[in-house]
């Protein structure tokens, strides 16, 4: 995000709302908590640069080869089909 020359355009509250709206529900909740913390503790208005760390961390964790969303979905599908069910 630091490479964008007109970052100030993205820092407009309406643009931040649009970005937030496009996030998954859990990330929207996280962003509301983060933005509230920034307003209360840092006494400033949140900006786009505050959104990026949360989204980056969530993206990295979802795409993790071992514990990511796809890996765990495959793992649970494999274990449920191969595990016999007791009757």
DODREN-484341 format. One record per residue: residue in three letters; x, y, z of N, C-alpha, C, CB in turn. Coordinates in steps of 0.1 Angstrom, whole numbers, plus 5000, padded with zeros to 4 digits. Each point is the difference from the previous one (the first is absolute). Glycine has a CB too. Example, Ala and Ser with C-alpha at 12.3 -4.5 7.8 and 13.67 -1.06 7.14 Angstrom:
ALA513249435078499150125000500950125000498149885012 SER501550234981500950115000499250115008501249944978 
This chain:
UNK500849885000499250125000500950135000498249875012 UNK503050124993500850125000500450044986500949935022 UNK499049994968500450034986498950084993501449805000 UNK497450215005499050074994500250155002498449815003 UNK501750264986500350155001498950085005501649974982 UNK497249995016498850085004499349935012499850094977 UNK500949875033499449935011499050085007502149875002 UNK498150264998499050095007498649994994501950165004 UNK497949804984498749984994499349885007500850104978 UNK500049805024499549885007499650025015501349864984 UNK499450245022499850035014498750075002502450015003 UNK496850034987498750065002499149905007500350154980 UNK498949895029499149915008499149914991500150165019 UNK499349904971499249934991500749884993498650214996 UNK502649825000500849894994500449895009500950174984 UNK499449875029500349905010498749925003501850155010 UNK497049914989498849925002499849904989499050205011 UNK501349844976499949914989501049885002499350194985 UNK501949845019501049905002499549905011501950164992 UNK497649905019499649925011498849914996500850185016 UNK498349874976498849934995500449884992498750215000 UNK502449794993500449894992500849895008500150164981 UNK500249875031500749905009499049895004501650185008 UNK498949714996499249895006499550055013501349824988 UNK497650125016499350045013500950015012498049914990 UNK502949985011500950005012501050114999499749755002 UNK500750284986501050114999499350145002501349864984 UNK497450155012499350125003499950035015498749974979 UNK501049925029500050015014501350045006498249835000 UNK502950104995501350035005500450154997500749764996 UNK498950294992500350134996499250105009500549934977 UNK498350045027499250095009500750015013497949944988 UNK502649945017500750015013501350084999499049775005 UNK501750204984501350084998499850144999501049804989 UNK498050245003499750154997499650065013499449954976 UNK499849985032499550065013501250025009497849894997 UNK503150015004501250015008500950124995499949755004 UNK500250264983500850124995499450135004500749864981 UNK498050155018499350135004500250025015498449974981 UNK501449935027500050025014501550025006497949865001 UNK503050054995501350005006501050104993499649765007 UNK500350244979501050084993499450144997500949804990 UNK497850235013499450134998500250054986500350055024 UNK499449864966500150044986499049924992502450065003 UNK497449994985499049934991500849894993498650214997 UNK500849675003500649894993500250024985499149855017 UNK501950094977500250024985500349874994500950235004 UNK499349774983500149884992501349925004498950114981 UNK502149965023501249935005499749925013501450184989 UNK497649855018499649925012499349884996499950215013 UNK499449784976499349884996500949894995498150154994 UNK503049894999500849914993500749895009500450184983 UNK500149855028500649905009499049895003501650165009 UNK497249874995499049905004499749914988499050165017 UNK500849904971499649924988501249914996498450194993 UNK502849875008501249924996500249885010501150214991 UNK498749815021500149895010499049894998501050165017 UNK497749894980498949904998500349924987498450155012 UNK502149924978500349944987501149895002499350214987 UNK501749835020501149915002499649875008501650194999 UNK497549835011499649895008499049914992500350145021 UNK498949924971499149924991500749924990498250175004 UNK502949884991500849944989501149915006499450194985 UNK500749795028501149925005499949864995500050155021 UNK501149794975500049874994499649895010501850084985 UNK498549945028499749895010498650035007502549965003 UNK497450175001498850035009499050094993501449975020 UNK498850064967499150084993498649944998502050104988 UNK497149985007498649964998499949884990499350245004 UNK501449764985499949894990500649885006500150164981 UNK501149855026500649885005499249945011502250104995 UNK497249975014499149955010498749944994501050165017 UNK498549904973498849944993500349874994499250234996 UNK501949764997500449874994500349905011501050124981 UNK499649925030500449915011498749945006502150135004 UNK496949964999498849955006499249924991500050205014 UNK500049834973499349914990500649874999499350204987 UNK502049795013500749875000499849925012501750104985 UNK498349965027499949935012498649955002501850135010 UNK497249954986498649965002499649884990499550235007 UNK501149774981499749894991500749875004499650174982 UNK501649845024500749885003499849955014501750084984 UNK497750005024499749955014498749935001501350205009 UNK498749684996498849925001499150065011501249794992 UNK497550205005499150065010499549885008499350194985 UNK500749835029499549895009498550005000502150035014 UNK497349854985498649995000499549955013500049964976 
